[in-house]
């Protein structure tokens, strides 16, 4: 395999025992050698960097802990069928006091044989809870009738700039909100309390330890 030697460079290795060298020998995606050793091994190509700096590739691996933790509290809607998603919503409702919001994320209508859901589907399994489920793409949301009412969404509600309300043949909202229309529901969702955020982060820690 082709070997490439970079030399006459200022190379930062992140190795405390040899933090800076002037040469590095590469083969495909592997580093074969650095420093003096790199220059003693054969290479098909040699590139004089004329003192330029070389640093390891930077990979951004951060996360927003509060958002991540609260996300784990939502119903996992990444299911092979719409019916299975509805069953998960129904189970969460049985564990949640009536009137409290039930939130979920992850549905993908492209993978569901049944296609998009409707408010009536959620009404059947969650008549006493406002329900709002975001799509895996984050470009659409799915709400039940109670959630639509709390958001003030009706047949008279115009499509907001940059968004669209799904409607049935009679012009009534069908429960699907696209793009900027999702904000109509977001703005009425209750803000989590500091205690709820703290508990969510506590529960999220085992998932982080596994990583």
MARDREN-284580 format. One record per residue (C-alpha): x, y, z; residue number from 1. Coordinates in steps of 0.1 Angstrom, whole numbers, plus 5000, padded with zeros to 4 digits. Layout:
! MARDREN-284580
+------+------+------+-----+
|   px |   py |   pz | num |
+------+------+------+-----+
|    X |    Y |    Z | NUM |
...
+------+------+------+-----+
END
This chain:
! MARDREN-284580
+------+------+------+-----+
|   px |   py |   pz | num |
+------+------+------+-----+
| 5000 | 5000 | 5000 |   1 |
| 5012 | 5035 | 4992 |   2 |
| 5032 | 5052 | 5019 |   3 |
| 5034 | 5089 | 5024 |   4 |
| 5060 | 5107 | 5044 |   5 |
| 5053 | 5142 | 5056 |   6 |
| 5085 | 5159 | 5068 |   7 |
| 5100 | 5193 | 5077 |   8 |
| 5068 | 5200 | 5096 |   9 |
| 5057 | 5211 | 5130 |  10 |
| 5036 | 5181 | 5141 |  11 |
| 5018 | 5180 | 5174 |  12 |
| 5012 | 5144 | 5185 |  13 |
| 4992 | 5147 | 5218 |  14 |
| 5017 | 5122 | 5231 |  15 |
| 5033 | 5136 | 5263 |  16 |
| 5065 | 5116 | 5258 |  17 |
| 5070 | 5130 | 5223 |  18 |
| 5047 | 5161 | 5220 |  19 |
| 5063 | 5175 | 5188 |  20 |
| 5080 | 5159 | 5159 |  21 |
| 5091 | 5170 | 5124 |  22 |
| 5080 | 5139 | 5104 |  23 |
| 5052 | 5114 | 5101 |  24 |
| 5048 | 5083 | 5079 |  25 |
| 5013 | 5074 | 5067 |  26 |
| 4999 | 5043 | 5050 |  27 |
| 4962 | 5047 | 5041 |  28 |
| 4944 | 5056 | 5073 |  29 |
| 4972 | 5044 | 5096 |  30 |
| 5001 | 5062 | 5112 |  31 |
| 5031 | 5039 | 5108 |  32 |
| 5058 | 5060 | 5125 |  33 |
| 5067 | 5095 | 5137 |  34 |
| 5098 | 5115 | 5142 |  35 |
| 5133 | 5101 | 5133 |  36 |
| 5119 | 5066 | 5128 |  37 |
| 5094 | 5078 | 5102 |  38 |
| 5123 | 5092 | 5081 |  39 |
| 5143 | 5060 | 5082 |  40 |
| 5115 | 5038 | 5067 |  41 |
| 5108 | 5036 | 5029 |  42 |
| 5080 | 5058 | 5014 |  43 |
| 5067 | 5059 | 4979 |  44 |
| 5059 | 5096 | 4983 |  45 |
| 5077 | 5123 | 5003 |  46 |
| 5061 | 5157 | 5009 |  47 |
| 5081 | 5187 | 5023 |  48 |
| 5057 | 5208 | 5044 |  49 |
| 5082 | 5236 | 5047 |  50 |
| 5075 | 5241 | 5084 |  51 |
| 5037 | 5240 | 5083 |  52 |
| 5018 | 5228 | 5113 |  53 |
| 5001 | 5194 | 5115 |  54 |
| 4976 | 5185 | 5143 |  55 |
| 4954 | 5155 | 5149 |  56 |
| 4919 | 5156 | 5134 |  57 |
| 4894 | 5173 | 5156 |  58 |
| 4861 | 5154 | 5162 |  59 |
| 4834 | 5173 | 5180 |  60 |
| 4818 | 5148 | 5204 |  61 |
| 4799 | 5171 | 5228 |  62 |
| 4762 | 5169 | 5237 |  63 |
| 4736 | 5191 | 5254 |  64 |
| 4731 | 5172 | 5286 |  65 |
| 4698 | 5187 | 5296 |  66 |
| 4683 | 5182 | 5261 |  67 |
| 4697 | 5146 | 5259 |  68 |
| 4683 | 5137 | 5294 |  69 |
| 4649 | 5152 | 5288 |  70 |
| 4648 | 5134 | 5254 |  71 |
| 4653 | 5100 | 5272 |  72 |
| 4621 | 5107 | 5291 |  73 |
| 4600 | 5108 | 5260 |  74 |
| 4581 | 5079 | 5244 |  75 |
| 4604 | 5061 | 5220 |  76 |
| 4584 | 5063 | 5187 |  77 |
| 4610 | 5048 | 5165 |  78 |
| 4589 | 5017 | 5158 |  79 |
| 4584 | 4995 | 5127 |  80 |
| 4547 | 5002 | 5127 |  81 |
| 4524 | 5031 | 5136 |  82 |
| 4503 | 5007 | 5157 |  83 |
| 4533 | 4998 | 5179 |  84 |
| 4540 | 5035 | 5184 |  85 |
| 4503 | 5040 | 5195 |  86 |
| 4507 | 5011 | 5219 |  87 |
| 4537 | 5028 | 5235 |  88 |
| 4517 | 5060 | 5239 |  89 |
| 4488 | 5042 | 5255 |  90 |
| 4512 | 5025 | 5280 |  91 |
| 4527 | 5059 | 5289 |  92 |
| 4493 | 5074 | 5294 |  93 |
| 4485 | 5046 | 5319 |  94 |
| 4515 | 5057 | 5339 |  95 |
| 4507 | 5095 | 5336 |  96 |
| 4481 | 5115 | 5355 |  97 |
| 4453 | 5127 | 5333 |  98 |
| 4458 | 5161 | 5319 |  99 |
| 4496 | 5159 | 5319 | 100 |
| 4514 | 5161 | 5286 | 101 |
| 4528 | 5129 | 5270 | 102 |
| 4557 | 5136 | 5247 | 103 |
| 4575 | 5113 | 5222 | 104 |
| 4600 | 5114 | 5195 | 105 |
| 4613 | 5093 | 5166 | 106 |
| 4585 | 5083 | 5143 | 107 |
| 4592 | 5079 | 5106 | 108 |
| 4561 | 5077 | 5084 | 109 |
| 4584 | 5064 | 5055 | 110 |
| 4590 | 5032 | 5075 | 111 |
| 4554 | 5027 | 5086 | 112 |
| 4531 | 5006 | 5063 | 113 |
| 4502 | 5027 | 5075 | 114 |
| 4519 | 5060 | 5067 | 115 |
| 4513 | 5092 | 5086 | 116 |
| 4492 | 5091 | 5117 | 117 |
| 4463 | 5114 | 5125 | 118 |
| 4450 | 5131 | 5156 | 119 |
| 4421 | 5106 | 5158 | 120 |
| 4446 | 5078 | 5161 | 121 |
| 4461 | 5094 | 5192 | 122 |
| 4427 | 5103 | 5206 | 123 |
| 4417 | 5067 | 5206 | 124 |
| 4446 | 5057 | 5229 | 125 |
| 4450 | 5090 | 5248 | 126 |
| 4416 | 5107 | 5253 | 127 |
| 4427 | 5124 | 5286 | 128 |
| 4462 | 5135 | 5278 | 129 |
| 4476 | 5161 | 5254 | 130 |
| 4500 | 5142 | 5232 | 131 |
| 4527 | 5156 | 5210 | 132 |
| 4552 | 5134 | 5191 | 133 |
| 4580 | 5147 | 5170 | 134 |
| 4592 | 5130 | 5139 | 135 |
| 4628 | 5115 | 5137 | 136 |
| 4636 | 5142 | 5111 | 137 |
| 4624 | 5170 | 5134 | 138 |
| 4606 | 5184 | 5104 | 139 |
| 4571 | 5174 | 5115 | 140 |
| 4550 | 5168 | 5147 | 141 |
| 4520 | 5147 | 5155 | 142 |
| 4494 | 5160 | 5180 | 143 |
| 4461 | 5147 | 5193 | 144 |
| 4430 | 5168 | 5195 | 145 |
| 4435 | 5179 | 5231 | 146 |
| 4470 | 5191 | 5222 | 147 |
| 4457 | 5210 | 5192 | 148 |
| 4430 | 5227 | 5213 | 149 |
| 4455 | 5237 | 5240 | 150 |
| 4477 | 5252 | 5212 | 151 |
| 4446 | 5271 | 5198 | 152 |
| 4448 | 5253 | 5165 | 153 |
| 4415 | 5251 | 5146 | 154 |
| 4402 | 5251 | 5110 | 155 |
| 4405 | 5289 | 5111 | 156 |
| 4442 | 5288 | 5120 | 157 |
| 4463 | 5300 | 5090 | 158 |
| 4495 | 5282 | 5080 | 159 |
| 4524 | 5301 | 5096 | 160 |
| 4552 | 5315 | 5074 | 161 |
| 4575 | 5286 | 5067 | 162 |
| 4551 | 5260 | 5080 | 163 |
| 4519 | 5240 | 5072 | 164 |
| 4491 | 5224 | 5091 | 165 |
| 4479 | 5191 | 5078 | 166 |
| 4442 | 5192 | 5071 | 167 |
| 4415 | 5167 | 5062 | 168 |
| 4391 | 5169 | 5033 | 169 |
| 4369 | 5194 | 5053 | 170 |
| 4398 | 5217 | 5062 | 171 |
| 4400 | 5205 | 5098 | 172 |
| 4436 | 5201 | 5113 | 173 |
| 4444 | 5164 | 5110 | 174 |
| 4471 | 5164 | 5137 | 175 |
| 4503 | 5167 | 5116 | 176 |
| 4523 | 5199 | 5118 | 177 |
| 4551 | 5206 | 5093 | 178 |
| 4582 | 5227 | 5098 | 179 |
| 4574 | 5261 | 5114 | 180 |
| 4539 | 5251 | 5123 | 181 |
| 4554 | 5229 | 5150 | 182 |
| 4561 | 5261 | 5169 | 183 |
| 4524 | 5265 | 5176 | 184 |
| 4525 | 5235 | 5199 | 185 |
| 4560 | 5241 | 5212 | 186 |
| 4550 | 5274 | 5227 | 187 |
| 4524 | 5258 | 5249 | 188 |
| 4544 | 5229 | 5262 | 189 |
| 4552 | 5232 | 5299 | 190 |
| 4588 | 5241 | 5308 | 191 |
| 4604 | 5214 | 5329 | 192 |
| 4611 | 5224 | 5364 | 193 |
| 4646 | 5224 | 5379 | 194 |
| 4637 | 5193 | 5399 | 195 |
| 4625 | 5175 | 5367 | 196 |
| 4657 | 5184 | 5349 | 197 |
| 4678 | 5172 | 5378 | 198 |
| 4659 | 5138 | 5379 | 199 |
| 4661 | 5134 | 5342 | 200 |
| 4699 | 5139 | 5343 | 201 |
| 4702 | 5115 | 5372 | 202 |
| 4683 | 5089 | 5352 | 203 |
| 4704 | 5096 | 5321 | 204 |
| 4737 | 5089 | 5338 | 205 |
| 4738 | 5051 | 5333 | 206 |
| 4733 | 5057 | 5295 | 207 |
| 4763 | 5080 | 5295 | 208 |
| 4784 | 5056 | 5316 | 209 |
| 4778 | 5029 | 5289 | 210 |
| 4794 | 5052 | 5264 | 211 |
+------+------+------+-----+
END
